[in-house]
Amino acid sequence: MYSVRLASLSPRLQAVPVLWLKHEGEHLERGEPLYIVDSQKGAIEVRSEVEGTIERLLVPEGAEANAGQEIALIRLA
């Protein structure tokens, strides 16, 4: 199981809203967009580092999460 952690976009950024582009049970290719975070410079799309199936989203859509926080689990292909 692969643990997805919220990308650290800035050392001063504490929490950002998460918008999921994929849902639990969906297959995901490496490099495919996984979620969007909102920053002071606008929305930033974050891509998956692995291929697999989204097992569980740990942070609800629209919720805030801290940089480095575990936000999803992916079952590796």
ABEGO torsion letter per residue (X at the ends): XBBBBBBBABAABABBBBBBABBBGBBBBBGBBABBBBBAAEBBBBBBABBEBBABBABBBGBBBBBGBBABBBBBX
